[in-house]
Amino acid sequence: MDRDLLSILKDIYDFSKARNIDGFGFFNYFFGHRFLDTQDKEFIFLEFLNICRSNQENMFNESVIKKLNHKKIDTLLDVYQIHNSFDSLIQSCEEDFSYLKSNFKDYKEFYTLLECIEQILINPNAKKMKSLHPFSLNMVFGLYADDRRNFFARGGELLYLGFCNLENNAYKNELKELILYRYKNNADLRWEKLISLLNNGSLSDVDSSQVLNKNSINISGCEIVFENLAKDLIHLLKSNIVTEDLFSMISNLIALYLGMFIVYKSKILNNNNDKTQIPTEVLNTKSCKARRYSKDVYKINEEGVLSCIINIIQISTCCDLHELESFIKEVDKDYVFYNDLNNVKTYLIDIIKTEYKNNFSGVLRKLFKDAGLVSRDGANAFRYLLSEELIALLVFLNVDIKMELDKFLSVIYDKYNIFISDRYIYDESLKSDFKNNKKRFIKKLRKLGYLDEKSDGLLYIVNTQR
């Protein structure tokens, strides 16, 4: 049943005000949180761990979620280079940093420590945002410039809230135990000591009033995305891979699943119940129908993110036009009454298009590109293209020791919607090209050392990473 437009706008505005968003935040409301196409997969994972740290006691099971930060260390990272003594630094800061004098032999020792921390930042060339590799849950986020949070884009919060909304407590409890085991119980004690020195002898966070509500995201219809992600994360965290080497694998996995969440959510909002399709090319030396089909479907999925919200506005009803426009006027003081519902909808759709262009248009591409699922290598347009890094991750996650090739292709289609062969193609004109696509995949597996070819012609994928 189509909803009343005024009711929709009130819900959106209430959500936006709760999240400190000016005006209407259509994408924030319908997709559960703020996304920006500047976000990096590594920062999504780091912010997720930061929230896990702040809610260790009841991880994934609380209704109100704390967000806490190391404000003292953030400040020190921001100012230490412009001073040459503790006295100068202490006098220039509102925060009381007098304890630094007793914690360090001299300013040079303190300066050297902060300099070393900056040198091990994930992205030392970033001008707006820097953050540390997770040596433990006790991470530091070096905050720079007023828009510093844009580099996180709240993706870590969305991820955490998605797990909070899962009904399967067994997954949540196991994931909690593994995160604490990897990033707290086995944390680098040298790093913990450094944090203690910089944070006045305490490893706890500085209190913050920032909180999240688990009900601020609706994952209805997308539960399978977060459930499968939880299972894959558990698989990685239980593996014998050292924690430092897991960082890239987990970041890639998170990017893949958050991209899938956006595609799933946009299809639900568009009332499209068809199974999500990700026809994926294995790089060909020349253009082919498989490439063009992959490009077309990717474009449809990407455009669906905008069209789903526009469609909601277009099909909405209106019980009282004057009340509707009066409400819009309260939000936008420059709004001029149209006295025409179609013009009001056009006004709102223009806002949606601007919001999409400024913040959301590149999000899906960024996530899938970071995951190794989207590229324009060998072509002038983006399409689904399977990277060697993603192949390695999919093999590790889904093959215990050995798996028959066609079964593997079925598994990744059922779980990730990725298909490579002609098995899920019903257009006869495309079948030949996807059969060749499968042959290129076999060659790629052989090159990567994952293929076991039997004398009877059966092909197996072998997980050589274990």
Residue pairs with C-beta under 8 A, 6 or more apart in sequence:
2 315
2 316
2 317
3 312
3 316
3 317
4 316
4 317
4 318
4 319
5 313
5 316
5 317
5 318
5 324
5 341
5 344
5 345
6 318
6 319
6 320
6 323
6 324
6 327
8 312
8 313
8 316
9 24
9 324
9 327
9 328
9 331
9 348
10 327
11 29
12 24
12 25
12 26
12 29
13 24
13 331
15 25
15 28
15 29
15 216
16 22
16 23
16 24
16 25
16 28
16 29
18 213
18 216
19 25
19 28
19 33
19 34
19 216
21 28
21 34
23 331
23 332
23 351
24 331
24 348
24 351
24 355
25 34
25 355
26 309
26 351
26 352
26 355
27 34
27 35
27 309
27 355
27 356
27 359
27 360
28 34
30 265
30 269
30 308
30 309
30 312
31 262
31 265
32 158
32 161
32 216
32 217
32 218
32 219
32 265
33 154
33 155
33 157
33 158
33 161
33 216
33 217
34 153
34 154
34 359
35 153
35 154
35 155
35 158
35 262
35 359
35 360
35 363
36 150
36 153
36 359
36 360
36 363
37 359
37 360
37 361
37 362
37 363
37 365
37 366
38 150
38 151
38 153
39 150
39 151
39 152
39 153
39 155
39 363
39 366
40 123
40 151
40 370
41 251
41 252
41 254
41 255
41 367
41 370
41 371
42 122
42 123
42 131
42 247
42 251
43 122
43 129
43 131
43 151
43 152
43 153
43 155
43 156
44 152
44 153
44 155
44 156
44 159
44 251
44 254
44 255
44 258
45 134
45 156
45 247
45 250
45 251
45 254
46 122
46 131
46 132
46 134
46 139
46 141
46 152
46 156
47 152
47 154
47 155
47 156
47 157
48 155
48 156
48 157
48 159
48 160
48 254
49 134
49 137
49 139
49 156
49 179
49 183
50 67
50 68
50 69
50 137
50 139
50 141
50 156
51 65
51 66
51 67
51 156
51 157
51 160
51 212
52 59
52 137
52 160
52 176
52 179
52 183
53 68
53 137
53 138
53 139
53 183
53 184
53 205
54 65
54 66
54 67
54 68
54 205
55 62
55 65
55 66
56 137
56 180
56 184
59 172
59 176
59 179
59 180
60 160
60 163
60 164
60 166
60 172
60 175
60 176
61 164
61 169
61 172
62 164
62 214
63 213
63 214
63 215
64 211
64 212
64 213
64 214
65 160
65 161
65 164
65 211
65 212
65 213
65 214
66 208
66 210
66 211
67 157
67 208
67 210
67 211
67 212
68 205
68 206
68 207
68 208
68 210
69 141
69 143
69 205
69 206
69 208
70 139
70 140
70 141
70 195
70 199
70 205
70 206
71 95
71 206
71 208
72 95
72 97
72 198
72 199
72 200
72 206
73 140
73 142
73 195
73 198
73 199
74 140
74 141
74 142
74 143
75 93
75 95
76 97
76 114
76 198
77 114
77 117
77 118
77 130
77 140
77 142
77 143
78 142
78 143
78 144
79 89
79 92
79 93
80 89
80 110
80 111
80 114
81 111
81 114
83 89
83 92
83 107
84 107
85 107
86 97
86 98
86 100
86 101
86 107
86 110
89 97
89 100
89 107
90 96
90 97
90 98
90 100
99 200
99 201
100 110
100 198
103 197
103 198
103 201
104 110
104 113
104 197
113 194
113 197
113 198
117 132
117 140
117 142
117 194
118 124
118 130
118 142
120 132
120 133
121 130
121 131
121 132
121 142
122 130
122 131
122 132
122 133
123 129
123 130
123 131
124 130
126 151
127 144
127 145
128 144
128 145
128 147
128 148
128 150
128 151
129 142
129 143
129 144
129 145
129 148
129 150
129 151
129 152
130 141
130 142
130 144
131 139
131 140
131 141
131 142
131 151
132 139
132 140
132 141
132 142
133 244
133 247
134 183
134 243
134 247
135 187
135 188
135 191
136 183
136 184
136 187
136 188
136 191
136 192
137 179
137 180
137 183
137 184
137 187
138 187
138 191
138 192
138 195
138 203
140 195
155 254
155 258
157 212
158 217
158 258
158 261
159 254
159 258
160 212
161 212
161 214
161 216
161 217
162 217
162 219
162 222
162 225
162 226
162 229
162 261
163 172
163 175
163 226
163 230
164 172
164 214
165 214
165 217
165 219
165 223
165 226
166 172
166 223
166 226
166 227
166 230
167 223
168 227
168 230
171 227
171 230
171 231
171 234
172 230
174 234
175 230
175 233
175 234
175 237
178 233
178 234
178 237
178 238
179 237
181 237
182 237
182 243
182 246
183 243
186 243
192 203
195 203
196 202
196 203
219 225
219 226
219 261
220 268
221 264
221 265
221 268
222 261
222 264
222 265
222 268
225 257
225 260
225 261
225 264
226 257
226 261
228 257
228 415
229 253
229 254
229 257
232 253
232 257
232 397
233 250
233 253
235 397
236 246
236 249
236 250
236 253
236 397
237 246
239 246
239 396
240 466
241 249
249 393
249 396
251 370
252 370
252 371
252 372
252 389
252 390
252 393
253 371
253 393
253 397
255 367
255 368
255 370
255 371
256 367
256 368
256 371
256 373
256 390
256 416
258 367
259 364
259 367
259 368
259 371
259 373
260 276
260 416
260 417
262 305
262 363
262 364
262 367
263 276
263 301
263 304
263 305
263 364
264 276
265 308
266 301
266 304
266 305
266 307
266 308
267 273
267 274
267 276
267 304
267 308
269 308
269 309
269 311
269 312
270 304
270 307
270 308
270 311
272 304
275 417
276 301
276 417
277 297
277 417
277 419
277 424
278 297
278 301
278 373
278 384
278 416
278 417
278 418
278 419
279 290
279 293
279 294
279 297
279 384
279 419
279 424
279 425
279 434
280 294
280 373
280 384
280 385
280 386
280 418
280 419
280 420
281 290
281 291
281 294
281 383
281 384
281 385
281 386
281 437
282 385
282 386
282 420
282 437
282 438
282 440
282 441
282 444
283 377
283 378
283 385
283 440
284 290
284 291
284 378
284 436
284 437
284 440
285 378
287 379
288 433
288 436
288 437
289 429
289 430
289 432
289 433
290 430
290 433
290 434
290 436
290 437
291 379
291 383
293 430
293 433
294 383
294 384
294 385
295 379
295 381
295 382
295 383
297 384
298 374
298 382
298 383
298 384
301 364
302 364
302 365
305 356
305 360
305 363
305 364
306 352
306 353
306 356
306 360
306 361
309 352
309 356
310 349
310 352
310 353
313 345
313 348
313 349
313 352
314 345
314 349
316 345
318 324
318 341
318 344
321 339
321 340
321 341
321 344
324 344
325 335
325 337
325 338
325 339
325 344
328 335
328 344
328 347
328 348
329 335
329 337
335 347
338 344
338 347
365 374
365 382
368 374
368 384
369 375
369 382
371 390
372 386
372 387
372 388
372 389
372 390
372 393
373 384
373 385
373 386
373 387
373 390
373 418
374 382
374 383
374 384
374 385
375 382
375 383
375 385
375 387
376 382
376 383
376 385
377 385
384 418
386 418
386 420
386 441
386 444
388 444
388 448
391 444
391 445
391 448
391 450
392 448
392 465
394 412
394 416
394 418
395 408
395 450
395 461
395 463
395 465
396 463
396 465
396 466
398 408
398 411
398 412
398 415
399 408
399 461
399 462
399 463
400 463
400 466
401 462
401 463
401 466
402 452
402 460
402 461
402 462
402 463
403 411
403 460
403 461
404 458
404 459
404 460
404 461
405 442
405 445
405 451
405 459
405 460
405 461
406 421
406 423
408 461
409 419
409 420
409 421
409 423
409 438
410 423
412 418
412 419
413 419
413 423
413 424
419 425
420 434
420 437
420 438
420 441
421 434
421 435
421 437
421 438
421 441
422 430
422 431
422 432
422 434
422 435
422 437
422 438
425 431
425 434
442 451
442 459
445 451
445 461
446 453
449 462
449 464
450 461
450 462
450 463
450 464
451 459
451 460
451 461
451 462
452 459
452 460
452 461
452 462
453 459
453 460
454 460
